[in-house]
């Protein structure tokens, strides 16, 4: 029996609505959002942004295998190098599983680059709301990258981890 991982998608869905965690990925429950052509075009835009972000690292290696086990093995082999950039790197810790948009390794340093289709001015950050806290439109992005960072820290406790939204 294949393990059922807590993936980034499941984690973010559960934060939005804990009940979704039970239903997500079960074939007997249809997700009508998967049949919505408008949402599909928005998702395609997200993939385009991810592809564009890959141009930041010309020597990156993309893992195209979609199976968890095969992509984990490929990632493990690539991370044996001292310096490498991996697109769609697969990392797991226990039953937590992530696919990192861009994972850069330089010695003992690991950097996560999460591509998002939202504009942001890093020179004039505006993520905090008027009464404090993170603005709702940024919260899911930060939760997403925080989950990835945590899994990477657990999987590689001796590495220095940095995370970036691009």
DSSP file (Angstrom, degrees, kcal/mol; ACC not computed):
  #  RESIDUE AA STRUCTURE BP1 BP2  ACC     N-H-->O    O-->H-N    N-H-->O    O-->H-N    TCO  KAPPA ALPHA  PHI   PSI    X-CA   Y-CA   Z-CA
    1    1 A X              0   0    0      0, 0.0     2,-0.1     0, 0.0     0, 0.0   0.000 360.0 360.0 360.0 130.7    0.0    0.0    0.0
    2    2 A X        -     0   0    0      1,-0.1     2,-0.1     2,-0.0     0, 0.0  -0.437 360.0-110.6 -69.0 139.8    1.3    3.4   -1.0
    3    3 A X        -     0   0    0     -2,-0.1     2,-0.8     1,-0.1    -1,-0.1  -0.413  22.0-131.7 -68.1 148.1    1.9    5.8    1.9
    4    4 A X        -     0   0    0     -2,-0.1     2,-0.1     2,-0.0    -1,-0.1  -0.892  29.6-158.3-102.6 107.4   -0.4    8.8    2.1
    5    5 A X        -     0   0    0     -2,-0.8     2,-1.1     1,-0.1    91,-0.2  -0.464  23.7-121.6 -84.6 152.8    1.8   11.9    2.6
    6    6 A X  E     -a   96   0A   0     89,-3.5    91,-2.0    -2,-0.1     2,-0.1  -0.853  47.7-172.4 -86.4 102.0    0.8   15.2    4.0
    7    7 A X  E  >  -a   97   0A   0     -2,-1.1     4,-2.7    89,-0.2    91,-0.2  -0.358  39.3-100.4 -91.7 173.4    1.8   17.2    0.9
    8    8 A X  H  > S+     0   0    0     89,-0.6     4,-2.6     2,-0.2     5,-0.2   0.904 123.9  51.2 -59.1 -43.3    2.0   20.9    0.4
    9    9 A X  H  > S+     0   0    0      1,-0.2     4,-2.4     2,-0.2    -1,-0.2   0.926 112.2  45.4 -62.3 -45.9   -1.3   20.9   -1.3
   10   10 A X  H  > S+     0   0    0      2,-0.2     4,-2.5     1,-0.2    -2,-0.2   0.902 112.9  51.3 -65.7 -40.0   -3.0   19.0    1.5
   11   11 A X  H  X S+     0   0    0     -4,-2.7     4,-1.8     2,-0.2    -2,-0.2   0.950 113.0  43.7 -60.9 -50.6   -1.4   21.2    4.1
   12   12 A X  H  X S+     0   0    0     -4,-2.6     4,-1.7     1,-0.2    -1,-0.2   0.883 114.4  51.0 -65.1 -38.5   -2.6   24.4    2.5
   13   13 A X  H  X S+     0   0    0     -4,-2.4     4,-2.6    -5,-0.2     7,-0.3   0.900 108.5  51.9 -64.1 -40.7   -6.0   23.0    1.8
   14   14 A X  H  < S+     0   0    0     -4,-2.5    -2,-0.2     1,-0.2    -1,-0.2   0.846 106.8  52.9 -67.0 -34.0   -6.3   21.9    5.5
   15   15 A X  H  < S+     0   0    0     -4,-1.8     3,-0.3     1,-0.2    -1,-0.2   0.910 111.4  46.9 -65.4 -40.6   -5.5   25.4    6.7
   16   16 A X  H  < S-     0   0    0     -4,-1.7     2,-0.3     1,-0.3    -2,-0.2   0.922 141.4  -9.3 -65.2 -44.5   -8.2   26.7    4.5
   17   17 A X    >X  -     0   0    0     -4,-2.6     3,-1.7    -5,-0.1     4,-0.6  -0.802  59.7-150.3-158.2 109.4  -10.7   24.1    5.7
   18   18 A X  H >> S+     0   0    0      1,-0.3     3,-0.9    -3,-0.3     4,-0.5   0.781  97.0  63.1 -55.5 -29.8   -9.7   21.1    7.8
   19   19 A X  H >> S+     0   0    0      1,-0.2     4,-1.2     2,-0.2     3,-1.0   0.818  90.3  67.6 -65.2 -30.1  -12.5   19.0    6.3
   20   20 A X  H <> S+     0   0    0     -3,-1.7     4,-2.7    -7,-0.3    -1,-0.2   0.830  88.7  65.9 -58.9 -31.6  -10.9   19.3    2.9
   21   21 A X  H << S+     0   0    0     -3,-0.9    -1,-0.3    -4,-0.6    -2,-0.2   0.862 101.0  49.3 -60.6 -35.5   -8.0   17.1    4.2
   22   22 A X  H << S+     0   0    0     -3,-1.0    -1,-0.2    -4,-0.5    -2,-0.2   0.908 119.2  36.0 -68.1 -41.8  -10.4   14.2    4.6
   23   23 A X  H >< S+     0   0    0     -4,-1.2     3,-1.9     2,-0.1     6,-0.2   0.741  87.4 109.7 -88.0 -25.2  -11.8   14.5    1.1
   24   24 A X  T 3< S+     0   0    0     -4,-2.7     3,-0.1     1,-0.3   -14,-0.0  -0.269  89.2   7.8 -62.4 132.6   -8.8   15.6   -1.0
   25   25 A X  T 3  S+     0   0    0      1,-0.2     2,-0.6     4,-0.2    -1,-0.3   0.404  90.9 129.4  82.3  -2.4   -7.5   13.0   -3.4
   26   26 A X    X   -     0   0    0     -3,-1.9     3,-1.7     1,-0.1    -1,-0.2  -0.770  51.6-149.2 -89.2 122.8  -10.4   10.5   -2.8
   27   27 A X  T 3  S+     0   0    0     -2,-0.6    -1,-0.1     1,-0.3    -2,-0.1   0.774  91.5  64.7 -63.9 -28.4  -11.8    9.4   -6.1
   28   28 A X  T 3  S+     0   0    0      1,-0.1     2,-0.6     2,-0.1    -1,-0.3   0.623  97.1  63.7 -73.5  -9.7  -15.3    8.9   -4.8
   29   29 A X  S <  S-     0   0    0     -3,-1.7     2,-0.2    -6,-0.2    -4,-0.2  -0.945  80.8-146.5-117.1 112.1  -15.6   12.6   -4.1
   30   30 A X        -     0   0    0     -2,-0.6     2,-0.7     1,-0.0     3,-0.1  -0.488   3.5-144.2 -76.2 143.4  -15.4   14.9   -7.2
   31   31 A X    >   -     0   0    0     -2,-0.2     3,-1.7     1,-0.1     4,-0.3  -0.924   7.4-163.0-104.9 105.8  -13.8   18.3   -6.9
   32   32 A X  G >  S+     0   0    0     -2,-0.7     3,-1.4     1,-0.3     4,-0.3   0.740  85.2  70.7 -64.0 -22.0  -15.8   20.5   -9.2
   33   33 A X  G >  S+     0   0    0      1,-0.3     3,-1.2     2,-0.2    -1,-0.3   0.824  89.4  62.4 -62.9 -29.0  -13.0   23.1   -9.2
   34   34 A X  G <  S+     0   0    0     -3,-1.7    -1,-0.3     1,-0.2    -2,-0.2   0.684 104.2  48.5 -68.3 -16.9  -11.0   20.6  -11.3
   35   35 A X  G <  S+     0   0    0     -3,-1.4     2,-0.7    -4,-0.3    -1,-0.2   0.368  84.8 107.3-102.5   2.1  -13.6   20.9  -14.0
   36   36 A X    <>  -     0   0    0     -3,-1.2     4,-2.1    -4,-0.3     5,-0.1  -0.741  55.3-159.2 -88.0 115.4  -13.8   24.7  -14.1
   37   37 A X  H  > S+     0   0    0     -2,-0.7     4,-2.0     1,-0.2    -1,-0.2   0.835  91.2  54.9 -65.3 -33.1  -12.1   26.1  -17.2
   38   38 A X  H  > S+     0   0    0      2,-0.2     4,-1.9     1,-0.2    -1,-0.2   0.941 110.1  45.2 -65.2 -46.6  -11.5   29.5  -15.6
   39   39 A X  H  > S+     0   0    0      1,-0.2     4,-2.4     2,-0.2    -2,-0.2   0.860 110.5  55.8 -64.6 -34.3   -9.7   28.0  -12.6
   40   40 A X  H  X S+     0   0    0     -4,-2.1     4,-2.2     1,-0.2    -1,-0.2   0.895 106.7  49.6 -63.8 -39.6   -7.7   25.8  -15.0
   41   41 A X  H  X S+     0   0    0     -4,-2.0     4,-1.7     2,-0.2    -1,-0.2   0.870 109.8  51.2 -68.8 -34.8   -6.5   28.9  -16.9
   42   42 A X  H  X S+     0   0    0     -4,-1.9     4,-1.7     2,-0.2    -2,-0.2   0.918 109.7  49.8 -64.9 -42.1   -5.5   30.5  -13.6
   43   43 A X  H  X S+     0   0    0     -4,-2.4     4,-2.1     1,-0.2    -2,-0.2   0.900 107.3  54.9 -62.1 -40.2   -3.5   27.4  -12.7
   44   44 A X  H  X S+     0   0    0     -4,-2.2     4,-2.1     1,-0.2    -1,-0.2   0.886 104.8  53.8 -60.8 -38.1   -1.9   27.4  -16.2
   45   45 A X  H  X S+     0   0    0     -4,-1.7     4,-2.0     1,-0.2    -1,-0.2   0.880 106.5  52.5 -62.2 -37.9   -0.8   31.0  -15.4
   46   46 A X  H  X S+     0   0    0     -4,-1.7     4,-2.2     2,-0.2    -2,-0.2   0.894 108.0  50.4 -63.8 -40.5    0.8   29.7  -12.2
   47   47 A X  H  X S+     0   0    0     -4,-2.1     4,-2.4     1,-0.2    -2,-0.2   0.880 108.4  53.3 -64.7 -37.1    2.7   27.1  -14.2
   48   48 A X  H  X S+     0   0    0     -4,-2.1     4,-2.4     2,-0.2    -2,-0.2   0.900 108.1  49.6 -64.6 -40.0    3.9   29.8  -16.6
   49   49 A X  H  X S+     0   0    0     -4,-2.0     4,-2.4     2,-0.2    -2,-0.2   0.912 110.3  51.2 -64.2 -41.9    5.3   31.9  -13.6
   50   50 A X  H  X S+     0   0    0     -4,-2.2     4,-1.1     1,-0.2    -2,-0.2   0.905 110.7  48.4 -60.4 -42.0    7.0   28.8  -12.3
   51   51 A X  H  < S+     0   0    0     -4,-2.4     4,-0.4     1,-0.2     3,-0.3   0.892 110.6  51.1 -65.1 -39.9    8.6   28.2  -15.7
   52   52 A X  H >< S+     0   0    0     -4,-2.4     3,-1.5     1,-0.2    -2,-0.2   0.893 104.7  57.0 -63.5 -40.0    9.7   31.8  -15.9
   53   53 A X  H >< S+     0   0    0     -4,-2.4     3,-1.9     1,-0.3     4,-0.2   0.798  94.1  68.3 -62.8 -28.1   11.3   31.6  -12.5
   54   54 A X  G >< S+     0   0    0     -4,-1.1     3,-1.6    -3,-0.3     6,-0.3   0.739  83.5  72.4 -64.3 -21.7   13.5   28.7  -13.7
   55   55 A X  G <  S+     0   0    0     -3,-1.5     3,-0.3    -4,-0.4    -1,-0.3   0.648  81.4  72.5 -69.1 -12.9   15.3   31.2  -16.0
   56   56 A X  G <  S+     0   0    0     -3,-1.9     2,-0.4     1,-0.3    -1,-0.3   0.737 103.9  41.5 -68.4 -21.3   16.9   32.6  -12.8
   57   57 A X    X   -     0   0    0     -3,-1.6     3,-1.4    -4,-0.2    -1,-0.3  -0.841  67.5-178.8-131.7  93.2   19.0   29.4  -12.7
   58   58 A X  T 3  S+     0   0    0     -2,-0.4    -1,-0.1    -3,-0.3    -2,-0.1   0.769  82.2  50.2 -66.7 -27.5   20.2   28.4  -16.2
   59   59 A X  T 3  S+     0   0    0      2,-0.1    26,-0.3    27,-0.0    -1,-0.3   0.224  82.3 131.0 -97.7  15.3   22.0   25.3  -15.0
   60   60 A X    <   -     0   0    0     -3,-1.4     2,-0.5    -6,-0.3    26,-0.2  -0.290  51.2-136.9 -69.2 153.5   19.1   23.9  -13.0
   61   61 A X  E     -b   86   0A   0     24,-2.6    26,-2.9     2,-0.0     2,-0.4  -0.952  14.5-144.6-114.0 126.2   18.0   20.3  -13.4
   62   62 A X  E     -b   87   0A   0     -2,-0.5     2,-0.8    24,-0.2    26,-0.2  -0.759   3.4-144.9 -95.8 133.9   14.2   19.6  -13.6
   63   63 A X        +     0   0    0     24,-2.4     8,-0.1    -2,-0.4    23,-0.0  -0.862  23.3 172.6 -94.1 111.1   12.7   16.4  -12.1
   64   64 A X        +     0   0    0     -2,-0.8     2,-0.2     2,-0.0    -1,-0.2   0.639  42.8 105.9 -96.9 -16.8    9.9   15.5  -14.5
   65   65 A X        -     0   0    0      1,-0.1    -2,-0.0     5,-0.1     9,-0.0  -0.489  53.5-162.5 -65.8 128.2    9.0   12.2  -13.0
   66   66 A X        +     0   0    0     -2,-0.2     2,-0.2     4,-0.1    -1,-0.1   0.618  55.7 103.0 -91.6 -14.2    5.7   12.6  -11.1
   67   67 A X  S  > S-     0   0    0      1,-0.1     4,-2.2     2,-0.0     5,-0.2  -0.473  71.5-133.6 -72.6 141.8    5.8    9.5   -8.9
   68   68 A X  H  > S+     0   0    0      1,-0.2     4,-2.2     2,-0.2     5,-0.2   0.947 100.9  45.3 -58.8 -52.1    6.8   10.2   -5.3
   69   69 A X  H  > S+     0   0    0      1,-0.2     4,-2.0     2,-0.2    -1,-0.2   0.907 114.7  45.9 -65.3 -44.0    9.4    7.4   -5.0
   70   70 A X  H  > S+     0   0    0      1,-0.2     4,-2.3     2,-0.2    -1,-0.2   0.924 114.2  48.1 -65.3 -43.6   11.2    7.9   -8.3
   71   71 A X  H  X S+     0   0    0     -4,-2.2     4,-2.4     1,-0.2    19,-0.5   0.851 109.6  53.9 -67.9 -32.6   11.4   11.7   -7.8
   72   72 A X  H  X S+     0   0    0     -4,-2.2     4,-2.5    -5,-0.2    -1,-0.2   0.916 109.6  47.7 -64.2 -42.3   12.7   11.2   -4.3
   73   73 A X  H  X S+     0   0    0     -4,-2.0     4,-2.1     2,-0.2    -2,-0.2   0.913 112.4  48.3 -65.3 -43.0   15.5    8.9   -5.6
   74   74 A X  H  X S+     0   0    0     -4,-2.3     4,-2.4     2,-0.2    -2,-0.2   0.933 113.0  48.2 -63.3 -45.5   16.4   11.4   -8.3
   75   75 A X  H  X S+     0   0    0     -4,-2.4     4,-2.4     1,-0.2    -2,-0.2   0.924 109.7  53.0 -60.0 -45.2   16.5   14.3   -5.8
   76   76 A X  H  < S+     0   0    0     -4,-2.5     4,-0.3     1,-0.2    -1,-0.2   0.900 110.3  47.4 -58.2 -42.9   18.6   12.3   -3.4
   77   77 A X  H >< S+     0   0    0     -4,-2.1     3,-1.3     1,-0.2     4,-0.3   0.920 112.2  49.1 -65.0 -44.2   21.2   11.5   -6.1
   78   78 A X  H >< S+     0   0    0     -4,-2.4     3,-1.6     1,-0.3    -2,-0.2   0.860 103.9  60.2 -65.3 -34.6   21.3   15.1   -7.2
   79   79 A X  T 3< S+     0   0    0     -4,-2.4    -1,-0.3     1,-0.3    -2,-0.2   0.522  85.8  77.2 -74.4  -3.1   21.8   16.4   -3.6
   80   80 A X  T <  S+     0   0    0     -3,-1.3    -1,-0.3    -4,-0.3    -2,-0.2   0.691  79.4  90.2 -74.1 -18.5   25.0   14.3   -3.4
   81   81 A X  S <  S-     0   0    0     -3,-1.6     3,-0.2    -4,-0.3    26,-0.0  -0.441  82.7-131.2 -74.1 152.3   26.6   17.1   -5.4
   82   82 A X  S    S+     0   0    0      1,-0.3    25,-2.7    -2,-0.1     2,-0.4   0.886  95.3  24.2 -69.7 -39.6   28.2   20.0   -3.6
   83   83 A X  E    S+ C   0 106A   0     23,-0.2     2,-0.3     2,-0.0    -1,-0.3  -0.989  78.8 139.3-132.7 124.8   26.4   22.6   -5.7
   84   84 A X  E     - C   0 105A   0     21,-2.0    21,-3.4    -2,-0.4     2,-0.5  -0.982  36.5-145.5-160.7 150.3   23.2   22.0   -7.6
   85   85 A X  E     - C   0 104A   0    -26,-0.3   -24,-2.6    -2,-0.3     2,-0.5  -0.993  21.8-169.2-119.9 127.2   19.9   23.6   -8.6
   86   86 A X  E >   -bC  61 103A   0     17,-3.0    17,-2.9    -2,-0.5     3,-0.5  -0.965  12.4-150.3-122.2 129.0   16.9   21.3   -8.8
   87   87 A X  E 3  S+bC  62 102A   0    -26,-2.9   -24,-2.4    -2,-0.5    15,-0.2  -0.849  86.9   5.6 -94.7 131.2   13.5   22.3  -10.2
   88   88 A X  E 3  S-     0   0A   0     13,-1.5    -1,-0.2    12,-1.2    13,-0.2   0.879  86.7-172.0  63.7  40.7   10.6   20.3   -8.6
   89   89 A X  E <   - C   0 100A   0     11,-1.2    11,-2.5    -3,-0.5     2,-0.5  -0.384  15.5-137.1 -62.1 139.5   12.9   18.7   -6.0
   90   90 A X  E     + C   0  99A   0    -19,-0.5     2,-0.4     9,-0.2     9,-0.2  -0.901  27.8 173.3-105.4 125.0   11.1   16.0   -4.0
   91   91 A X  E     - C   0  98A   0      7,-2.3     7,-2.8    -2,-0.5     2,-0.4  -0.987   5.2-176.8-131.4 138.0   11.8   15.9   -0.3
   92   92 A X  E     - C   0  97A   0     -2,-0.4     2,-0.4     5,-0.2     5,-0.2  -0.983  14.9-174.9-135.6 152.2   10.2   13.8    2.4
   93   93 A X  E >  S- C   0  96A   0      3,-2.2     3,-2.6    -2,-0.4     2,-0.2  -0.937  72.0 -49.2-141.0 117.7   10.4   13.5    6.2
   94   94 A X  T 3  S-     0   0    0     -2,-0.4   -89,-0.0     1,-0.3    61,-0.0  -0.385 126.9 -18.5  51.6-118.4    8.3   10.7    7.7
   95   95 A X  T 3  S+     0   0    0     -2,-0.2   -89,-3.5    -3,-0.1     2,-0.4   0.069 115.7 103.0-105.7  24.6    4.9   11.2    6.1
   96   96 A X  E <   -aC   6  93A   0     -3,-2.6    -3,-2.2   -91,-0.2     2,-0.4  -0.901  48.9-178.2-103.9 135.1    5.5   14.8    5.0
   97   97 A X  E     +aC   7  92A   0    -91,-2.0   -89,-0.6    -2,-0.4     2,-0.3  -0.999   4.2 177.6-139.5 133.2    6.2   15.3    1.3
   98   98 A X  E     - C   0  91A   0     -7,-2.8    -7,-2.3    -2,-0.4     2,-0.5  -0.949  22.9-149.8-132.6 154.7    7.1   18.5   -0.6
   99   99 A X  E     - C   0  90A   0     -2,-0.3     2,-0.5    -9,-0.2    -9,-0.2  -0.990  23.8-148.7-118.0 116.5    8.0   19.5   -4.2
  100  100 A X  E     - C   0  89A   0    -11,-2.5   -11,-1.2    -2,-0.5   -12,-1.2  -0.746   8.4-143.6 -90.6 126.8   10.2   22.5   -4.1
  101  101 A X  E    S+     0   0A   0     -2,-0.5   -13,-1.5     1,-0.3     2,-0.4   0.960  90.3   1.4 -51.0 -56.0    9.8   24.9   -7.1
  102  102 A X  E     -DC 113  87A   0     11,-1.3    11,-2.7   -15,-0.2     2,-0.5  -0.981  69.1-173.4-137.9 123.7   13.5   25.6   -7.0
  103  103 A X  E     -DC 112  86A   0    -17,-2.9   -17,-3.0    -2,-0.4     2,-0.5  -0.976   6.9-167.6-118.7 120.4   16.0   24.1   -4.6
  104  104 A X  E     -DC 111  85A   0      7,-2.6     7,-2.7    -2,-0.5     2,-0.5  -0.925   0.3-166.1-110.7 128.2   19.5   25.5   -4.6
  105  105 A X  E     +DC 110  84A   0    -21,-3.4   -21,-2.0    -2,-0.5     2,-0.4  -0.962  13.8 169.8-115.9 127.1   22.3   23.7   -2.8
  106  106 A X  E >   -DC 109  83A   0      3,-2.4     3,-2.1    -2,-0.5     2,-0.3  -0.872  69.2 -60.2-132.3  98.6   25.6   25.3   -2.1
  107  107 A X  T 3  S-     0   0    0    -25,-2.7    52,-0.0    -2,-0.4    -1,-0.0  -0.495 121.9 -12.9  64.3-122.2   27.7   23.2    0.3
  108  108 A X  T 3  S+     0   0    0     -2,-0.3    52,-2.3    -3,-0.1     2,-0.5   0.341 117.6  99.4 -92.3   5.8   25.6   22.9    3.5
  109  109 A X  E <   -De 106 160A   0     -3,-2.1    -3,-2.4    50,-0.2     2,-0.4  -0.804  51.1-171.0 -97.4 132.8   23.3   25.7    2.5
  110  110 A X  E     -De 105 161A   0     50,-3.0    52,-2.3    -2,-0.5     2,-0.5  -0.986   3.2-167.1-120.9 131.2   19.9   24.9    1.0
  111  111 A X  E     -De 104 162A   0     -7,-2.7    -7,-2.6    -2,-0.4     2,-0.5  -0.975   7.1-154.6-122.7 128.7   17.7   27.7   -0.5
  112  112 A X  E     -De 103 163A   0     50,-2.8    52,-2.3    -2,-0.5     2,-0.5  -0.867   6.6-169.3 -98.8 130.2   14.0   27.3   -1.3
  113  113 A X  E     -De 102 164A   0    -11,-2.7   -11,-1.3    -2,-0.5     2,-0.6  -0.966   4.8-166.4-118.7 112.8   12.6   29.6   -4.0
  114  114 A X  E     - e   0 165A   0     50,-3.0    52,-2.9    -2,-0.5     2,-0.4  -0.887  12.7-143.6-103.0 118.1    8.8   29.4   -4.2
  115  115 A X        -     0   0    0     -2,-0.6     2,-0.4    51,-0.2   -65,-0.1  -0.673  21.4-178.5 -85.3 129.7    7.4   31.0   -7.4
  116  116 A X        -     0   0    0     -2,-0.4     2,-1.2     2,-0.2    -2,-0.0  -0.977  32.5-132.9-129.4 142.4    4.1   32.9   -7.0
  117  117 A X  S    S+     0   0    0     -2,-0.4     2,-0.4     2,-0.0   -71,-0.0  -0.355  76.4  99.2 -89.0  54.5    2.0   34.6   -9.6
  118  118 A X  S    S-     0   0    0     -2,-1.2    -2,-0.2     2,-0.0     2,-0.1  -0.998  73.0-121.3-140.0 135.3    1.6   37.8   -7.4
  119  119 A X        +     0   0    0     -2,-0.4     2,-0.3     2,-0.0    -2,-0.0  -0.474  34.0 173.9 -76.9 149.7    3.5   41.0   -7.7
  120  120 A X        -     0   0    0     -2,-0.1     2,-0.8    46,-0.1     5,-0.1  -0.954  27.8-141.3-157.3 133.3    5.5   42.2   -4.7
  121  121 A X    >   -     0   0    0     -2,-0.3     3,-0.7     3,-0.3     5,-0.1  -0.862  11.6-170.0-101.0 105.2    7.9   45.0   -4.2
  122  122 A X  G >  S+     0   0    0     -2,-0.8     3,-0.5     1,-0.2    -1,-0.1   0.707  86.0  59.1 -69.4 -18.8   10.7   43.8   -1.9
  123  123 A X  G 3  S+     0   0    0      1,-0.3    -1,-0.2    -3,-0.1     2,-0.2   0.785 117.6  30.4 -79.0 -27.2   12.0   47.4   -1.5
  124  124 A X  G <  S-     0   0    0     -3,-0.7    -3,-0.3     2,-0.0    -1,-0.3  -0.610  87.2-163.3-127.0  71.2    8.6   48.6   -0.1
  125  125 A X    <   +     0   0    0     -3,-0.5    -3,-0.1    -2,-0.2     3,-0.1  -0.277  15.1 175.5 -61.0 138.8    7.3   45.5    1.7
  126  126 A X        +     0   0    0     -5,-0.1    -1,-0.1     1,-0.1    -4,-0.0  -0.323  37.4 118.5-140.0  51.1    3.6   45.8    2.5
  127  127 A X        +     0   0    0      2,-0.1     8,-3.4     7,-0.1     2,-0.4   0.611  54.1  87.2 -94.8 -14.2    2.7   42.4    4.0
  128  128 A X  B    S-F  134   0B   0      6,-0.2     6,-0.2    -3,-0.1     5,-0.1  -0.723  74.2-129.9 -94.0 135.6    1.6   43.6    7.4
  129  129 A X    >   -     0   0    0      4,-2.5     3,-1.7    -2,-0.4    -2,-0.1  -0.211  30.2 -99.5 -74.2 169.8   -2.0   44.7    7.9
  130  130 A X  T 3  S+     0   0    0      1,-0.3     3,-0.1     2,-0.0    -1,-0.1   0.817 125.3  40.4 -60.6 -33.7   -3.0   48.1    9.5
  131  131 A X  T 3  S-     0   0    0      1,-0.4    -1,-0.3     2,-0.0     2,-0.1   0.104 125.8 -95.1-102.9  22.3   -3.7   46.4   12.9
  132  132 A X  S <  S+     0   0    0     -3,-1.7    -1,-0.4     1,-0.2    -3,-0.2  -0.243  82.0  85.7  89.6 176.3   -0.6   44.1   12.7
  133  133 A X  S    S-     0   0    0     -5,-0.1    -4,-2.5    -3,-0.1     2,-0.3  -0.014  86.7 -55.1  76.7 171.6   -0.5   40.6   11.5
  134  134 A X  B     -F  128   0B   0     -6,-0.2    -6,-0.2     1,-0.1     5,-0.1  -0.673  57.9-107.7 -88.5 136.8    0.0   39.4    8.0
  135  135 A X    >>  -     0   0    0     -8,-3.4     3,-1.9    -2,-0.3     4,-1.2  -0.355  29.0-120.0 -60.9 140.8   -2.4   40.5    5.3
  136  136 A X  H 3> S+     0   0    0      1,-0.3     4,-0.7     2,-0.2     3,-0.2   0.820 109.8  62.1 -54.8 -35.0   -4.8   37.8    4.2
  137  137 A X  H 34 S+     0   0    0      1,-0.2    -1,-0.3     2,-0.1     4,-0.2   0.684 112.9  36.6 -69.0 -15.2   -3.6   37.9    0.6
  138  138 A X  H <> S+     0   0    0     -3,-1.9     4,-2.1   -11,-0.2     3,-0.3   0.591  95.2  85.3-106.0 -16.2   -0.1   36.9    1.7
  139  139 A X  H  X S+     0   0    0     -4,-1.2     4,-2.5     1,-0.2     5,-0.2   0.899  88.9  48.5 -59.1 -47.0   -0.9   34.5    4.5
  140  140 A X  H  X S+     0   0    0     -4,-0.7     4,-2.2     1,-0.2    -1,-0.2   0.864 110.3  53.3 -64.6 -33.8   -1.3   31.3    2.4
  141  141 A X  H  > S+     0   0    0     -3,-0.3     4,-2.3     2,-0.2    -1,-0.2   0.923 111.7  44.9 -64.4 -43.4    1.9   32.0    0.5
  142  142 A X  H  X S+     0   0    0     -4,-2.1     4,-2.1     2,-0.2    -2,-0.2   0.869 112.7  50.7 -70.6 -36.1    3.8   32.3    3.8
  143  143 A X  H  X S+     0   0    0     -4,-2.5     4,-2.2    -5,-0.2    -1,-0.2   0.902 109.9  52.1 -64.9 -40.3    2.2   29.2    5.3
  144  144 A X  H  X S+     0   0    0     -4,-2.2     4,-2.0    -5,-0.2    -2,-0.2   0.950 114.0  40.6 -59.7 -52.8    3.1   27.3    2.1
  145  145 A X  H  X S+     0   0    0     -4,-2.3     4,-2.5     1,-0.2    -1,-0.2   0.822 112.4  56.3 -71.4 -29.6    6.8   28.3    2.3
  146  146 A X  H  X S+     0   0    0     -4,-2.1     4,-2.4     2,-0.2    -1,-0.2   0.908 107.5  49.2 -65.7 -41.2    6.9   27.8    6.0
  147  147 A X  H  X S+     0   0    0     -4,-2.2     4,-2.4     2,-0.2    -2,-0.2   0.930 112.7  47.3 -62.1 -46.2    5.6   24.2    5.6
  148  148 A X  H  X S+     0   0    0     -4,-2.0     4,-2.4     1,-0.2    -2,-0.2   0.911 112.0  50.2 -61.7 -42.6    8.3   23.6    2.9
  149  149 A X  H  X S+     0   0    0     -4,-2.5     4,-2.5     2,-0.2    -1,-0.2   0.916 110.2  50.1 -62.6 -43.4   11.0   25.1    5.1
  150  150 A X  H  X S+     0   0    0     -4,-2.4     4,-2.2     2,-0.2    -2,-0.2   0.927 111.3  47.8 -61.5 -46.7   10.0   23.0    8.1
  151  151 A X  H  X S+     0   0    0     -4,-2.4     4,-2.4     1,-0.2    -1,-0.2   0.920 113.1  48.8 -61.8 -43.1   10.0   19.7    6.1
  152  152 A X  H  X S+     0   0    0     -4,-2.4     4,-2.2     1,-0.2    -1,-0.2   0.896 110.2  51.5 -64.1 -40.0   13.4   20.6    4.6
  153  153 A X  H  < S+     0   0    0     -4,-2.5    -1,-0.2     2,-0.2    -2,-0.2   0.880 112.0  46.7 -63.5 -38.6   14.8   21.4    8.1
  154  154 A X  H >< S+     0   0    0     -4,-2.2     3,-0.5     1,-0.2    -2,-0.2   0.898 115.0  45.8 -69.9 -39.9   13.6   18.1    9.4
  155  155 A X  H 3< S+     0   0    0     -4,-2.4    -2,-0.2     1,-0.3     2,-0.2   0.813 128.3  26.6 -72.6 -30.8   15.0   16.2    6.4
  156  156 A X  T ><  +     0   0    0     -4,-2.2     3,-1.7    -5,-0.2    -1,-0.3  -0.597  68.9 166.1-132.4  70.6   18.4   18.0    6.6
  157  157 A X  T <  S+     0   0    0     -3,-0.5    -1,-0.1     1,-0.3    -2,-0.1   0.699  76.2  53.9 -65.0 -19.8   18.9   19.1   10.2
  158  158 A X  T 3  S+     0   0    0      2,-0.1    -1,-0.3     0, 0.0     2,-0.2   0.487  93.2  92.1 -92.6  -2.7   22.6   20.0    9.7
  159  159 A X  S <  S-     0   0    0     -3,-1.7     2,-0.6    -6,-0.2   -50,-0.2  -0.598  78.5-121.0 -92.8 153.0   21.9   22.3    6.8
  160  160 A X  E     -e  109   0A   0    -52,-2.3   -50,-3.0    -2,-0.2     2,-0.4  -0.838  34.7-156.7 -89.5 121.7   21.4   26.0    6.8
  161  161 A X  E     +e  110   0A   0     -2,-0.6     2,-0.3   -52,-0.2   -50,-0.2  -0.857  16.2 177.8-108.5 133.1   18.0   26.7    5.2
  162  162 A X  E     -e  111   0A   0    -52,-2.3   -50,-2.8    -2,-0.4     2,-0.4  -0.975  11.4-156.2-128.8 147.3   16.8   29.9    3.6
  163  163 A X  E     -e  112   0A   0     -2,-0.3     2,-0.4   -52,-0.2   -50,-0.2  -0.963  10.4-178.8-128.8 141.6   13.5   30.5    2.0
  164  164 A X  E     -e  113   0A   0    -52,-2.3   -50,-3.0    -2,-0.4     2,-0.5  -0.998  21.3-142.5-140.5 140.6   12.4   33.0   -0.7
  165  165 A X  E      e  114   0A   0     -2,-0.4   -50,-0.2   -52,-0.2   -52,-0.0  -0.892 360.0 360.0 -96.1 130.8    9.2   34.0   -2.5
  166  166 A X              0   0    0    -52,-2.9   -51,-0.2    -2,-0.5    -1,-0.1   0.335 360.0 360.0-126.1 360.0    9.9   34.9   -6.2
